[in-house]
Amino acid sequence: MLRVTADKSSDLLQAIALNDDLKKLDPSAISVSKTPNGPFEPLPLFAGKSLTSLGFSNGEQLHLQVAASQTAQPIATTTSGKTFVEIPKFAQGPGAINELAVDKELDKEDGMIPRQKSRLCSHGDKGMCDHCSPLPPWNKEYREENSIKHASFHAHVKYLDHSTNKGQGSSYMAPLTESDFAIDKNCTNGHEPWPRGICSKCQPAPITLQQQEFRMVDHVEFSSFDIINSFIDSWRQTGTQRIGYMYGTYQKYNKVPLGIKAVVEAIYEPNQHDENDGLTMEVPWKDEESIDKIAKMCGLEKLGVIFTDLTDARKGDGSVLCKRHKDSYFLTSLEVIMAAKFQKQYPNATHHSDSGKFSSKFITCVISGNKEGEIDISPYQVSEGAEALVAADMITGSTKPSFAYINETNDDRYVPDIFYTKFNEYKLQVKTNAKPAIPVDYLLVTLSHGFPQDPNPVFASNSFPIENRQALGVSQDLQTVKSHLKIDSPDQNDVIKQLSNFHLLCYLFSTGILSPEEEKLAAKVATGHKLEDAYLLTEQPGWQTLLTIMRSS
């Protein structure tokens, strides 16, 4: 908390710039708000505005956000008794927090759950009492009544914010802190770094793991059944497993207070070696950056991975074995570690954390058999604590898939005591030492999934061959593009519909025939489905070249 002294006619930017603790910061890194939760406005926007014109009075409390990793640049200099304030053009620096649009939208909502007047109410229609007043979005009884297993991320944040900052108008504390279980090898407490020295400051404290009560994403929605059906076709034809990356968008999910759903629009299948009981794939995979770029042109982003674990039950009715259940495992220890590494690779940006990020929205889906022998989808994430365990190299996969082995302390890592809490046979919560292995169920967070009642997928076509399926005798070439696009059709609507396919766009753009601007236009046609854009595309020289090549082939 800092005190700034200024008179009423002072410029707000100038007043802050002259503070000894702030004047070394770049003003474009500072945002200001009268309330802890914002909205925050860039400080340079207040240049030339006096404290009086802004309605500030004596003792006014301002809340500042400073973008991380900003280079120190003086914003005030004094010459001959006069102060000059340099006001660079505001721009987001490298440390600015680039939150998703859905997070910004939900952050502005209070999420209160409305309730109807009940028979216990003794007031009129315009009154309100404890029996009908709105409930906070984190209310546990509401979740239990509506079979909501986990609170949403934003409900959890608001609960922590309510507990942490309630009644503390003088300062604001970010309610989230990333877990860090690694030993500090740069300790400055007067001893040699680990493994030659250790102290209470750099030594990790004992870890107690609990099942996470919130989830970063609440629901996974596949925009059409064809997306999943096409993905599973590989297993149906070869009997080998398959993995793919899900691309889509994050949107509000109204069935959970302040909920978020991941809407999957496409599954891209990178080059891989499939086997009956697993698969091998390079990470990062070839062309990953270019595919991500194409997805961005289409307004999509990488949501997670999806893979199959299917075995025919050999009953002749299409049923599959149920291998994943409460008495075996849901995700193996190796899959949990894989999911944690992916989540650390794709962190969730949020201003509610002191580091600017917290956990991840990256999802891991497995397609396997359920108890009825039907093919089913199970979406998961691992807890934020699991991410920290993997980042600190504290767990390893074991021969028993439902348990993760706890590593021993060595020269590179220090492993403290690890505990987990569980309910015993008397329904009492007890703390159990996790060594030598921990049940991975304590690291899992389950999500719901489904399909929309009225499908309206971004991509209208699903018939173009999927990439990297040479084992199925499927290939992508210009002859396939020619037959798929129906290039001689007089109806431009045919072009729009057939071009609206993510796998087709990925192949077309890989040929280099279209210019970057033509690629953006093609992506716009594929996702916007507008006739005027289609006509404009067909007039482009790159498209004309493509048609010429296909007609001559």
Buried (B, 14 or more C-beta within 10 A) or exposed (E): EEEBEBEEEBBBBBBBBBBEEBBBBBBBBBBBBBEBBBEBEBBBBBBEEBBEEEEBEEEEEBBBBEBBEBEEBEBBEEEEEEEEBEBEEBEEBEEBBEBBEBBEEBBEEEBBBEBEBEEEBEEEEEEEEEBBEEBBBBBEEBBEEEEBBBBBBBBBBBBBBEEBBEEEEEEBEBBBEBBEBBBBEEBEEEEEBBBEEBEEEBEBEEBBBBBBBBBBBBBBBBBBEBBBEBBBBBBEEBEBBBBBBBBBBBBBBEEBBBBBBBBBBBBBBBEBEBEEEEBEBEEEBEBBEEBBEBBEBBBBBBBBBBBBBBBBBEEEEEBBBBEBEEEEBBBBBBBBBBBBBBBBEBBBBBBBBBBBBBBBBBBBBBBBBBEEBEBBBBBBBBBBBBBBBBBBBBBBBBEBBBBBBBBEEEEEBBBBEBBBEBEEEEEEEEEBEBEEBBBBBBBBBBBBBEEEEEEEBBBBBBEBBBBBBEEEEBEBEBEBBBEBBEBEEEEBEBBBBBBBBBBBBBBBBBEEBBBEEBBEBBBBBBBBBEEEBBEBBBEBEBBEBBBEBBEEE
